[in-house]
Amino acid sequence: MTPERNERLSSVLNKRQPDLTVVLENVFDPHNISAVMRTADAVGIQDIFILNNKIPPHRKWGAKSSSSAAKWLTVHQYTDADECFAELRKRYKKIYTTHLSSDAVGLHELNLTEPVALVFGNEHSGVSEEIIAMADGNFIIPQVGIIKSLNISVACAVTLYEAYRQKNNAGHYDAIKLEGERLEGLRTEWGFMEEE
């Protein structure tokens, strides 16, 4: 590996945020998943969780919309909600769903500097009641238009950039958060991959 490539990979790994993740619940369209992955990579997320307990597991993502972001992420696929949430609870302090409900808070009211998992539901029915019941709270993205929903990949991008803003203001991107074997394992794995 050239020194330049090593420096580039290190600069990206040094800004990864293992305390922030996205969970996609039964999202049908692989292009939506890929678009979410691209945004996740852009804001320094390393781990992404895909829960398909109502639809078949995906075999591949829509590569055209992702610029192959999936290969730079660690994708955890689950077909059981309890197993998925057990793993999320080990890693994150809070789990929030995006869901229009009477107890939902505005996105900008969330503290996204703590370890948090953000759950987005499928294109038609959103986050399921089962998952809402397992989460710590619901949030909505403020909107003033007639249509009160955004495409899932857009909603995820808006949310992740609010997380980026909060974490950046709090200095989270100034400190290396991936450590030890995880950091070195990713550095080695990435070293063998083609760059975009």
Backbone as ProteinMPNN parsed JSONL, in Angstrom:
{"seq_chain_A": "MTPERNERLSSVLNKRQPDLTVVLENVFDPHNISAVMRTADAVGIQDIFILNNKIPPHRKWGAKSSSSAAKWLTVHQYTDADECFAELRKRYKKIYTTHLSSDAVGLHELNLTEPVALVFGNEHSGVSEEIIAMADGNFIIPQVGIIKSLNISVACAVTLYEAYRQKNNAGHYDAIKLEGERLEGLRTEWGFMEEE", "coords_chain_A": {"N_chain_A": [[0.843, -1.182, 0.0], [0.573, 2.189, -0.87], [2.113, 5.099, 0.651], [0.445, 7.326, 0.407], [-2.092, 6.236, -0.036], [-2.411, 4.826, 2.341], [-2.444, 6.954, 4.128], [-4.795, 8.246, 3.341], [-6.782, 6.273, 3.85], [-6.4, 6.001, 6.609], [-7.126, 8.571, 7.489], [-9.852, 8.544, 7.016], [-10.718, 6.341, 8.58], [-10.025, 7.309, 11.099], [-12.007, 9.103, 11.621], [-14.304, 7.674, 11.884], [-17.408, 6.819, 13.436], [-18.265, 4.888, 15.821], [-20.328, 4.958, 17.617], [-22.713, 5.636, 16.477], [-25.421, 4.631, 14.509], [-27.437, 3.255, 11.815], [-30.551, 1.688, 11.411], [-32.307, -0.302, 9.232], [-35.52, -1.181, 8.654], [-37.088, -3.71, 7.085], [-36.856, -2.55, 4.492], [-37.661, -2.255, 1.173], [-36.573, -1.502, -1.39], [-33.532, -1.909, -2.956], [-32.036, 0.206, -3.934], [-32.713, 2.37, -2.334], [-31.605, 1.463, 0.058], [-28.91, 1.448, -0.649], [-28.491, 4.181, -1.115], [-28.813, 5.152, 1.47], [-26.629, 3.884, 2.653], [-24.529, 5.201, 1.395], [-24.775, 7.794, 2.432], [-24.4, 7.177, 5.128], [-21.698, 6.339, 5.141], [-20.591, 8.785, 4.404], [-20.941, 10.413, 6.669], [-19.41, 9.144, 8.505], [-20.258, 6.768, 9.683], [-19.771, 3.379, 10.57], [-20.966, 0.874, 11.083], [-23.924, -0.68, 9.974], [-27.284, -1.667, 10.285], [-29.462, -4.106, 9.06], [-32.658, -5.124, 9.073], [-34.66, -7.647, 8.141], [-37.399, -8.979, 8.664], [-39.86, -9.36, 7.629], [-39.701, -9.44, 4.949], [-37.828, -11.079, 2.303], [-34.287, -11.642, 2.885], [-31.886, -9.334, 1.56], [-29.889, -9.844, -1.331], [-28.089, -8.302, -2.705], [-27.068, -4.848, -3.065], [-28.241, -1.79, -4.566], [-25.923, -0.908, -6.613], [-25.373, 1.313, -8.261], [-26.441, 3.647, -7.085], [-25.041, 3.817, -4.763], [-22.334, 4.135, -5.105], [-20.773, 1.994, -4.472], [-20.683, 1.997, -1.666], [-21.277, 0.101, 0.256], [-19.168, -1.715, 0.512], [-17.352, -0.44, 2.128], [-18.493, -0.377, 4.547], [-19.614, -2.023, 7.573], [-21.903, -4.386, 7.409], [-24.678, -5.522, 9.091], [-26.881, -8.091, 9.0], [-30.146, -9.062, 9.857], [-32.802, -11.383, 10.565], [-34.468, -11.625, 12.617], [-36.149, -9.717, 14.932], [-35.81, -9.505, 17.744], [-33.233, -10.547, 18.16], [-31.741, -8.711, 16.693], [-32.237, -6.318, 18.122], [-31.199, -7.003, 20.606], [-28.48, -7.017, 20.079], [-28.172, -4.326, 19.309], [-28.773, -3.064, 21.753], [-26.545, -3.734, 23.26], [-24.619, -2.098, 22.201], [-25.502, 0.56, 21.912], [-26.8, 3.47, 23.552], [-29.322, 4.627, 23.255], [-32.253, 3.99, 21.285], [-33.934, 5.14, 18.581], [-36.944, 5.609, 16.735], [-38.173, 6.74, 13.589], [-41.147, 8.156, 13.44], [-44.451, 9.189, 13.064], [-46.161, 10.23, 15.693], [-48.086, 10.822, 18.705], [-46.34, 11.138, 20.784], [-43.967, 11.797, 19.618], [-40.869, 13.515, 19.167], [-39.267, 16.472, 17.869], [-36.704, 16.172, 15.417], [-34.471, 17.862, 15.912], [-34.47, 18.114, 18.611], [-33.408, 15.862, 19.693], [-30.686, 14.281, 21.413], [-27.976, 13.625, 19.779], [-25.397, 13.089, 20.268], [-24.832, 11.15, 22.035], [-24.368, 7.538, 22.327], [-26.206, 6.171, 19.79], [-28.872, 4.574, 17.993], [-30.612, 4.762, 14.994], [-33.716, 4.192, 13.666], [-35.242, 3.378, 10.645], [-38.143, 2.848, 8.762], [-39.941, 0.796, 6.321], [-40.749, 1.649, 2.855], [-43.508, 1.868, 2.481], [-45.178, 1.413, 4.803], [-43.719, 2.416, 6.888], [-42.008, 2.432, 10.103], [-42.601, -0.494, 11.969], [-45.206, -1.366, 14.35], [-44.298, -3.229, 16.198], [-41.52, -2.738, 16.32], [-41.486, -0.065, 17.083], [-42.456, -0.32, 19.679], [-40.269, -1.488, 20.874], [-38.338, 0.424, 20.957], [-36.71, 3.446, 22.301], [-37.913, 5.837, 21.904], [-39.664, 8.129, 19.687], [-39.13, 10.096, 16.76], [-39.659, 12.989, 14.675], [-39.144, 14.547, 11.501], [-39.076, 17.949, 11.095], [-41.553, 19.504, 9.096], [-43.273, 21.549, 6.708], [-44.907, 21.279, 4.587], [-47.544, 20.022, 2.374], [-47.453, 17.222, 1.975], [-46.568, 14.918, 4.357], [-44.293, 13.328, 4.615], [-41.034, 12.048, 3.861], [-38.964, 10.618, 1.294], [-37.373, 7.57, 2.191], [-34.526, 7.464, 1.992], [-33.883, 10.136, 1.812], [-34.964, 11.143, 4.211], [-33.331, 9.785, 5.981], [-30.826, 10.873, 5.295], [-31.166, 13.607, 5.994], [-31.492, 13.31, 8.762], [-29.067, 12.057, 9.529], [-27.235, 14.029, 8.883], [-27.923, 15.961, 10.722], [-27.113, 14.615, 13.003], [-24.395, 14.517, 12.4], [-23.81, 17.282, 12.497], [-24.283, 17.867, 15.233], [-22.444, 16.113, 16.473], [-20.029, 16.943, 15.355], [-19.88, 19.583, 16.309], [-19.536, 18.947, 18.959], [-17.012, 17.957, 18.969], [-16.513, 15.31, 18.266], [-15.398, 14.294, 15.928], [-12.792, 14.875, 16.104], [-11.394, 13.161, 17.639], [-10.015, 9.873, 17.733], [-12.122, 7.16, 17.466], [-12.543, 4.49, 16.829], [-10.878, 1.577, 17.866], [-7.92, -0.415, 18.669], [-8.055, -3.853, 17.792], [-10.272, -3.715, 16.115], [-9.919, -1.344, 14.643], [-7.442, -1.853, 13.369], [-8.092, -4.177, 11.979], [-10.004, -3.264, 10.113], [-8.408, -1.45, 8.721], [-6.572, -3.175, 7.493], [-8.328, -4.778, 5.966], [-9.502, -2.831, 4.273], [-7.24, -2.033, 2.925], [-6.864, -3.88, 0.929], [-8.806, -3.364, -0.87], [-10.257, -1.947, -3.849], [-10.089, 1.496, -4.664], [-12.608, 4.058, -5.088]], "CA_chain_A": [[0.0, 0.0, 0.0], [1.373, 3.415, -0.946], [1.93, 5.986, 1.81], [-0.707, 8.207, 0.161], [-3.322, 5.47, 0.203], [-2.466, 4.562, 3.78], [-2.838, 8.198, 4.787], [-6.208, 8.49, 3.029], [-7.587, 5.317, 4.61], [-6.29, 6.346, 8.031], [-7.893, 9.788, 7.78], [-11.268, 8.157, 7.056], [-10.921, 5.494, 9.761], [-9.886, 8.132, 12.305], [-13.235, 9.882, 11.825], [-15.445, 6.774, 12.016], [-18.193, 7.042, 14.654], [-18.892, 3.607, 16.172], [-21.462, 5.179, 18.526], [-23.865, 6.076, 15.688], [-25.773, 3.654, 13.481], [-28.75, 3.272, 11.177], [-31.224, 0.4, 11.294], [-33.327, -0.263, 8.182], [-36.478, -2.251, 8.906], [-37.88, -4.196, 5.948], [-36.813, -1.626, 3.354], [-37.758, -3.094, -0.023], [-35.807, -1.085, -2.566], [-32.085, -1.912, -2.712], [-31.473, 1.528, -4.245], [-32.869, 3.171, -1.12], [-30.601, 0.986, 1.015], [-27.609, 1.924, -1.12], [-28.402, 5.624, -0.881], [-28.586, 5.297, 2.915], [-25.242, 3.479, 2.916], [-23.638, 6.261, 0.926], [-24.827, 8.866, 3.431], [-23.777, 6.661, 6.353], [-20.256, 6.447, 4.937], [-20.217, 10.202, 4.342], [-20.901, 11.024, 8.006], [-18.494, 8.4, 9.368], [-20.818, 5.552, 10.281], [-19.123, 2.153, 10.111], [-21.88, -0.26, 11.176], [-25.312, -0.448, 9.586], [-28.077, -2.851, 10.596], [-30.577, -4.322, 8.15], [-33.584, -6.094, 9.643], [-35.679, -8.108, 7.196], [-38.179, -10.058, 9.274], [-41.136, -9.471, 6.906], [-39.359, -9.619, 3.536], [-36.615, -11.903, 2.178], [-33.014, -10.915, 2.989], [-31.349, -8.836, 0.301], [-28.653, -10.475, -1.787], [-27.152, -7.245, -3.084], [-27.596, -3.494, -2.982], [-28.206, -1.089, -5.851], [-24.565, -0.349, -6.659], [-25.274, 2.599, -8.955], [-26.733, 4.781, -6.206], [-24.207, 3.808, -3.561], [-20.908, 4.227, -5.396], [-20.196, 0.858, -3.749], [-20.449, 2.339, -0.254], [-21.442, -1.088, 1.101], [-17.9, -2.41, 0.776], [-16.612, 0.299, 3.153], [-19.277, -0.456, 5.78], [-19.849, -3.333, 8.157], [-23.352, -4.551, 7.311], [-25.205, -6.585, 9.944], [-28.224, -8.447, 8.538], [-30.928, -9.865, 10.798], [-34.161, -11.76, 10.193], [-35.194, -11.699, 13.878], [-36.104, -8.398, 15.575], [-35.259, -9.606, 19.1], [-31.777, -10.71, 18.047], [-31.206, -7.429, 16.228], [-32.295, -5.337, 19.21], [-30.271, -7.436, 21.66], [-27.161, -6.52, 19.672], [-28.212, -2.861, 19.391], [-28.737, -2.666, 23.177], [-25.165, -3.89, 23.746], [-23.737, -1.1, 21.61], [-26.026, 1.937, 21.87], [-27.547, 3.886, 24.743], [-30.702, 4.922, 22.87], [-32.736, 3.565, 19.97], [-35.06, 5.99, 18.204], [-37.591, 5.353, 15.452], [-38.798, 7.899, 12.967], [-42.54, 7.748, 13.389], [-45.385, 10.255, 13.392], [-47.017, 9.803, 16.796], [-48.338, 11.906, 19.651], [-45.186, 11.308, 21.682], [-42.753, 12.048, 18.829], [-40.191, 14.81, 19.348], [-38.614, 16.936, 16.662], [-35.331, 15.7, 15.213], [-33.469, 18.759, 16.497], [-34.522, 17.996, 20.073], [-32.676, 14.659, 20.107], [-29.251, 14.361, 21.689], [-27.347, 12.638, 18.897], [-23.98, 12.947, 20.621], [-24.686, 9.923, 22.82], [-24.457, 6.366, 21.455], [-27.592, 6.108, 19.35], [-29.277, 3.849, 16.788], [-31.748, 5.44, 14.368], [-34.443, 3.176, 12.908], [-36.092, 3.847, 9.551], [-38.994, 1.758, 8.299], [-40.025, 0.607, 4.877], [-41.264, 2.72, 2.001], [-44.974, 1.948, 2.447], [-45.839, 1.507, 6.104], [-42.84, 2.992, 7.902], [-41.549, 1.541, 11.169], [-43.713, -1.315, 12.464], [-45.592, -1.209, 15.766], [-43.41, -4.102, 16.973], [-40.232, -2.063, 16.515], [-41.762, 1.147, 17.872], [-42.586, -0.755, 21.079], [-38.95, -1.893, 21.38], [-37.433, 1.58, 20.93], [-36.747, 4.367, 23.44], [-38.689, 7.02, 21.569], [-39.913, 8.424, 18.283], [-38.863, 11.475, 16.348], [-40.133, 13.391, 13.354], [-38.39, 15.608, 10.833], [-40.012, 19.061, 10.916], [-41.955, 19.783, 7.721], [-44.398, 22.483, 6.628], [-45.598, 21.061, 3.316], [-48.771, 19.223, 2.355], [-47.084, 15.811, 2.165], [-45.854, 14.882, 5.633], [-43.265, 12.291, 4.684], [-39.929, 12.14, 2.91], [-38.388, 9.347, 0.871], [-36.551, 7.049, 3.288], [-33.113, 7.827, 1.874], [-33.799, 11.573, 2.106], [-35.189, 11.279, 5.651], [-32.122, 9.304, 6.651], [-29.759, 11.849, 5.059], [-31.439, 14.783, 6.831], [-31.254, 12.917, 10.155], [-27.644, 11.803, 9.756], [-26.488, 15.289, 8.868], [-28.147, 16.602, 12.026], [-26.193, 13.919, 13.909], [-23.052, 15.014, 12.057], [-23.681, 18.649, 13.014], [-24.154, 17.813, 16.692], [-21.204, 15.433, 16.849], [-18.922, 17.795, 14.947], [-19.829, 20.683, 17.281], [-19.074, 18.396, 20.235], [-15.619, 17.515, 18.818], [-16.408, 13.861, 18.096], [-14.581, 13.936, 14.761], [-11.403, 15.245, 16.396], [-10.773, 12.074, 18.398], [-10.159, 8.549, 17.118], [-13.061, 6.377, 18.274], [-12.295, 3.06, 16.582], [-9.646, 1.252, 18.583], [-7.349, -1.756, 18.734], [-8.231, -4.859, 16.744], [-11.291, -3.266, 15.136], [-9.283, -0.352, 13.78], [-6.426, -2.492, 12.541], [-8.77, -5.114, 11.088], [-10.577, -2.498, 9.001], [-7.303, -0.894, 7.933], [-6.059, -4.278, 6.676], [-9.381, -5.137, 5.002], [-9.607, -1.743, 3.294], [-6.007, -1.964, 2.141], [-6.953, -4.793, -0.208], [-9.944, -3.004, -1.724], [-10.076, -0.919, -4.859], [-10.714, 2.782, -4.329], [-13.589, 4.53, -6.077]], "C_chain_A": [[0.888, 1.245, 0.0], [1.129, 4.265, 0.293], [0.707, 6.891, 1.64], [-2.022, 7.492, 0.448], [-3.489, 5.181, 1.688], [-2.944, 5.802, 4.537], [-4.323, 8.487, 4.56], [-7.108, 7.562, 3.834], [-7.563, 5.636, 6.1], [-7.119, 7.57, 8.379], [-9.389, 9.492, 7.845], [-11.549, 7.339, 8.313], [-10.869, 6.308, 11.059], [-11.134, 8.964, 12.596], [-14.479, 8.993, 11.94], [-16.072, 6.93, 13.399], [-18.922, 5.751, 15.055], [-20.092, 3.747, 17.111], [-22.699, 5.725, 17.811], [-24.155, 5.022, 14.628], [-27.161, 3.91, 12.934], [-29.251, 1.837, 11.137], [-32.313, 0.562, 10.229], [-34.243, -1.465, 8.36], [-37.308, -2.544, 7.659], [-37.98, -3.19, 4.799], [-36.712, -2.462, 2.082], [-36.699, -2.773, -1.073], [-34.31, -1.062, -2.277], [-31.423, -0.576, -3.043], [-31.616, 2.482, -3.063], [-31.827, 2.769, -0.079], [-29.221, 1.516, 0.628], [-27.43, 3.414, -0.883], [-28.163, 5.914, 0.6], [-27.136, 4.949, 3.254], [-24.258, 4.569, 2.505], [-23.599, 7.419, 1.917], [-24.157, 8.427, 4.727], [-22.251, 6.765, 6.267], [-19.81, 7.909, 5.007], [-20.111, 10.853, 5.716], [-20.08, 10.203, 8.996], [-19.092, 7.216, 10.095], [-20.077, 4.345, 9.718], [-20.1, 0.984, 10.052], [-23.284, 0.153, 10.772], [-26.06, -1.761, 9.775], [-29.268, -2.933, 9.648], [-31.418, -5.46, 8.716], [-34.658, -6.415, 8.605], [-36.414, -9.282, 7.822], [-39.55, -10.216, 8.623], [-40.918, -9.66, 5.399], [-38.085, -10.464, 3.45], [-35.348, -11.057, 2.335], [-32.529, -10.476, 1.607], [-30.057, -9.572, -0.051], [-27.613, -9.445, -2.197], [-27.859, -5.904, -3.019], [-27.514, -2.862, -4.366], [-26.916, -0.317, -6.0], [-24.501, 1.034, -7.296], [-25.507, 3.783, -8.029], [-25.78, 4.866, -5.015], [-22.748, 4.134, -3.821], [-20.161, 3.159, -4.602], [-19.863, 1.171, -2.299], [-20.489, 1.107, 0.633], [-20.107, -1.738, 1.438], [-17.056, -1.708, 1.839], [-17.317, 0.267, 4.503], [-19.299, -1.89, 6.296], [-21.363, -3.492, 8.251], [-23.777, -5.762, 8.138], [-26.631, -6.873, 9.489], [-28.896, -9.378, 9.543], [-32.279, -10.211, 10.186], [-35.041, -11.876, 11.44], [-35.032, -10.376, 14.629], [-35.484, -8.457, 16.967], [-33.741, -9.738, 19.077], [-31.122, -9.393, 17.64], [-31.152, -6.432, 17.375], [-31.4, -5.721, 20.375], [-28.864, -6.921, 21.342], [-27.11, -4.997, 19.748], [-28.087, -2.386, 20.834], [-27.335, -2.8, 23.774], [-24.298, -2.71, 23.34], [-24.187, 0.347, 21.794], [-26.897, 2.231, 23.077], [-29.024, 4.088, 24.435], [-30.997, 4.391, 21.472], [-33.983, 4.395, 19.67], [-35.617, 5.557, 16.849], [-38.085, 6.676, 14.889], [-40.242, 7.515, 12.684], [-43.433, 8.896, 13.842], [-46.343, 9.754, 14.465], [-47.158, 10.957, 17.776], [-47.148, 12.156, 20.579], [-43.885, 11.604, 20.921], [-42.193, 13.437, 19.131], [-39.56, 15.2, 18.02], [-37.177, 16.444, 16.603], [-34.317, 16.552, 15.957], [-33.487, 18.771, 18.019], [-33.751, 16.776, 20.578], [-31.228, 14.993, 20.435], [-28.574, 13.25, 20.882], [-25.843, 12.54, 19.137], [-23.755, 11.729, 21.511], [-24.784, 8.726, 21.885], [-25.913, 6.088, 21.071], [-27.748, 5.31, 18.058], [-30.558, 4.495, 16.283], [-32.435, 4.469, 13.411], [-35.359, 3.837, 11.881], [-36.848, 2.65, 8.994], [-39.117, 1.719, 6.794], [-40.824, 1.7, 4.178], [-42.773, 2.908, 2.102], [-45.593, 2.186, 3.815], [-44.957, 2.069, 7.207], [-42.387, 1.962, 8.92], [-42.759, 0.794, 11.737], [-43.987, -1.039, 13.939], [-44.683, -2.048, 16.665], [-42.101, -3.391, 17.301], [-40.407, -0.779, 17.327], [-41.822, 0.802, 19.355], [-41.238, -1.108, 21.699], [-37.988, -0.709, 21.526], [-37.61, 2.464, 22.171], [-37.565, 5.615, 23.159], [-38.818, 7.19, 20.075], [-39.539, 9.868, 17.992], [-39.452, 11.717, 14.965], [-39.204, 14.471, 12.809], [-39.361, 16.756, 10.581], [-40.274, 19.35, 9.44], [-43.157, 20.717, 7.728], [-45.185, 22.334, 5.324], [-46.869, 20.255, 3.479], [-48.466, 17.756, 2.665], [-46.176, 15.728, 3.382], [-44.851, 13.737, 5.743], [-42.219, 12.551, 3.611], [-39.563, 10.728, 2.457], [-37.43, 8.873, 1.963], [-35.095, 7.474, 3.187], [-32.901, 9.313, 2.162], [-33.975, 11.805, 3.608], [-33.943, 10.858, 6.429], [-30.98, 10.316, 6.49], [-29.937, 13.09, 5.93], [-31.086, 14.48, 8.292], [-29.767, 12.74, 10.429], [-26.823, 13.084, 9.7], [-26.774, 16.149, 10.09], [-27.244, 15.944, 13.075], [-24.762, 14.394, 13.668], [-22.825, 16.402, 12.65], [-23.454, 18.638, 14.526], [-22.816, 17.213, 17.114], [-19.974, 16.272, 16.485], [-18.759, 18.96, 15.928], [-19.293, 20.215, 18.625], [-17.644, 17.85, 20.145], [-15.432, 16.027, 18.584], [-15.526, 13.448, 16.923], [-13.101, 14.277, 14.961], [-10.655, 14.146, 17.136], [-11.016, 10.754, 17.691], [-11.035, 7.689, 18.026], [-12.96, 4.877, 18.03], [-10.957, 2.714, 17.211], [-9.178, -0.174, 18.316], [-7.581, -2.629, 17.525], [-9.226, -4.41, 15.689], [-10.671, -2.296, 14.141], [-8.294, -1.012, 12.831], [-7.032, -3.482, 11.551], [-9.363, -4.409, 9.878], [-9.488, -1.92, 8.11], [-6.745, -1.959, 6.983], [-7.059, -4.645, 5.574], [-9.485, -4.094, 3.889], [-8.394, -1.671, 2.388], [-6.023, -2.842, 0.905], [-8.04, -4.399, -1.193], [-9.561, -1.913, -2.727], [-10.741, 0.373, -4.392], [-11.682, 3.16, -5.44], [-12.922, 5.46, -7.064]], "O_chain_A": [[1.838, 1.339, 0.777], [0.072, 4.172, 0.916], [0.013, 7.19, 2.612], [-2.931, 8.038, 1.073], [-4.592, 5.284, 2.225], [-3.746, 5.707, 5.466], [-5.024, 8.92, 5.475], [-8.086, 8.009, 4.433], [-8.59, 5.551, 6.774], [-7.747, 7.616, 9.437], [-10.114, 10.105, 8.628], [-12.511, 7.613, 9.031], [-11.597, 6.014, 12.007], [-11.293, 9.473, 13.705], [-15.59, 9.506, 12.079], [-15.379, 7.142, 14.395], [-20.073, 5.547, 14.668], [-20.794, 2.77, 17.371], [-23.624, 6.217, 18.456], [-23.247, 4.571, 13.929], [-27.95, 4.668, 13.5], [-28.498, 0.901, 10.87], [-33.145, 1.466, 10.321], [-33.816, -2.613, 8.238], [-38.125, -1.726, 7.235], [-39.046, -3.002, 4.213], [-35.798, -3.272, 1.93], [-36.018, -3.666, -1.579], [-33.858, -0.279, -1.441], [-30.367, -0.257, -2.497], [-30.737, 3.309, -2.821], [-31.239, 3.624, 0.584], [-28.461, 1.974, 1.481], [-26.351, 3.863, -0.497], [-27.399, 6.817, 0.943], [-26.495, 5.64, 4.047], [-23.272, 4.82, 3.197], [-22.534, 7.961, 2.21], [-23.434, 9.203, 5.353], [-21.598, 7.222, 7.205], [-18.778, 8.225, 5.599], [-19.287, 11.745, 5.915], [-20.048, 10.515, 10.186], [-18.487, 6.707, 11.039], [-19.787, 4.295, 8.523], [-20.081, 0.197, 9.106], [-23.774, 1.207, 11.178], [-25.54, -2.833, 9.466], [-29.991, -1.955, 9.456], [-30.962, -6.598, 8.826], [-35.462, -5.557, 8.241], [-36.098, -10.44, 7.55], [-40.322, -11.095, 9.008], [-41.849, -10.001, 4.67], [-37.341, -10.554, 4.426], [-35.336, -9.885, 1.96], [-32.743, -11.171, 0.613], [-29.244, -9.88, 0.82], [-26.411, -9.672, -2.06], [-29.085, -5.833, -2.928], [-26.793, -3.352, -5.235], [-26.828, 0.826, -5.553], [-23.66, 1.848, -6.912], [-24.848, 4.814, -8.165], [-25.728, 5.891, -4.335], [-21.994, 4.385, -2.882], [-19.053, 3.393, -4.12], [-18.876, 0.668, -1.763], [-19.809, 1.065, 1.658], [-19.935, -2.26, 2.54], [-16.139, -2.314, 2.394], [-16.814, 0.811, 5.487], [-19.037, -2.839, 5.556], [-22.023, -2.831, 9.054], [-23.304, -6.878, 7.92], [-27.497, -6.003, 9.58], [-28.301, -10.346, 10.014], [-32.834, -9.447, 9.396], [-36.226, -12.189, 11.334], [-33.912, -9.962, 14.927], [-34.719, -7.568, 17.342], [-33.046, -9.114, 19.879], [-30.082, -9.011, 18.176], [-30.133, -5.773, 17.577], [-30.89, -4.842, 21.068], [-28.151, -6.45, 22.228], [-26.113, -4.434, 20.201], [-27.38, -1.417, 21.111], [-26.979, -2.061, 24.691], [-23.352, -2.357, 24.045], [-23.359, 1.257, 21.828], [-27.632, 1.37, 23.562], [-29.882, 3.76, 25.255], [-30.126, 4.346, 20.603], [-34.963, 4.354, 20.415], [-34.872, 5.188, 15.942], [-38.377, 7.612, 15.634], [-40.531, 6.681, 11.826], [-43.192, 9.502, 14.886], [-47.232, 8.95, 14.185], [-46.435, 11.949, 17.687], [-46.977, 13.26, 21.096], [-42.816, 11.655, 21.529], [-42.938, 14.398, 19.325], [-39.347, 14.354, 17.152], [-36.515, 16.317, 17.632], [-33.395, 16.016, 16.572], [-32.615, 19.372, 18.647], [-33.473, 16.674, 21.772], [-30.623, 15.87, 19.818], [-28.605, 12.081, 21.267], [-25.107, 11.984, 18.321], [-22.614, 11.317, 21.721], [-25.241, 8.877, 20.752], [-26.746, 5.806, 21.932], [-26.901, 5.353, 17.165], [-31.481, 4.746, 17.058], [-31.819, 3.982, 12.463], [-36.141, 4.73, 12.204], [-36.277, 1.581, 8.78], [-38.486, 2.499, 6.081], [-41.471, 2.539, 4.805], [-43.273, 4.001, 1.836], [-46.442, 3.064, 3.968], [-45.401, 2.188, 8.349], [-42.38, 0.763, 8.64], [-43.815, 1.388, 11.957], [-43.127, -0.55, 14.672], [-44.338, -1.624, 17.768], [-41.632, -3.442, 18.438], [-39.564, -0.45, 18.162], [-41.302, 1.541, 20.191], [-41.079, -1.035, 22.917], [-36.937, -0.838, 22.154], [-38.522, 2.266, 22.973], [-37.877, 6.372, 24.078], [-38.171, 6.493, 19.294], [-39.619, 10.74, 18.858], [-39.705, 10.788, 14.199], [-38.568, 15.206, 13.563], [-40.377, 16.558, 9.915], [-39.344, 19.43, 8.637], [-43.969, 20.679, 8.652], [-46.029, 23.17, 5.003], [-47.228, 19.855, 4.586], [-49.123, 17.132, 3.498], [-45.138, 16.388, 3.436], [-44.591, 13.237, 6.837], [-42.489, 13.188, 2.593], [-39.827, 9.757, 3.166], [-36.751, 9.687, 2.589], [-34.485, 7.813, 4.201], [-31.861, 9.704, 2.693], [-33.226, 12.574, 4.21], [-33.559, 11.497, 7.409], [-30.25, 10.583, 7.445], [-28.978, 13.571, 6.534], [-30.46, 15.296, 8.969], [-29.26, 13.216, 11.445], [-25.818, 13.205, 10.4], [-25.949, 16.985, 10.459], [-26.681, 16.625, 13.931], [-24.012, 14.641, 14.612], [-21.775, 16.668, 13.235], [-22.554, 19.306, 15.035], [-22.14, 17.738, 17.999], [-18.995, 16.3, 17.23], [-17.643, 19.288, 16.33], [-18.668, 20.988, 19.352], [-17.117, 17.337, 21.132], [-14.314, 15.523, 18.69], [-14.964, 12.353, 16.932], [-12.268, 14.002, 14.098], [-9.43, 14.19, 17.25], [-12.084, 10.532, 17.12], [-10.731, 7.509, 19.205], [-13.258, 4.081, 18.92], [-10.002, 3.482, 17.099], [-9.923, -1.015, 17.814], [-7.343, -2.224, 16.387], [-9.049, -4.691, 14.504], [-10.879, -2.419, 12.934], [-8.312, -0.754, 11.628], [-6.552, -3.616, 10.425], [-9.245, -4.892, 8.752], [-9.626, -1.9, 6.887], [-6.478, -1.68, 5.814], [-6.69, -4.801, 4.41], [-9.548, -4.439, 2.709], [-8.502, -1.292, 1.222], [-5.292, -2.592, -0.054], [-8.183, -5.028, -2.242], [-8.679, -1.089, -2.486], [-11.819, 0.348, -3.798], [-11.598, 2.665, -6.564], [-13.577, 5.965, -7.976]]}, "name": "protein", "num_of_chains": 1, "seq": "MTPERNERLSSVLNKRQPDLTVVLENVFDPHNISAVMRTADAVGIQDIFILNNKIPPHRKWGAKSSSSAAKWLTVHQYTDADECFAELRKRYKKIYTTHLSSDAVGLHELNLTEPVALVFGNEHSGVSEEIIAMADGNFIIPQVGIIKSLNISVACAVTLYEAYRQKNNAGHYDAIKLEGERLEGLRTEWGFMEEE"}
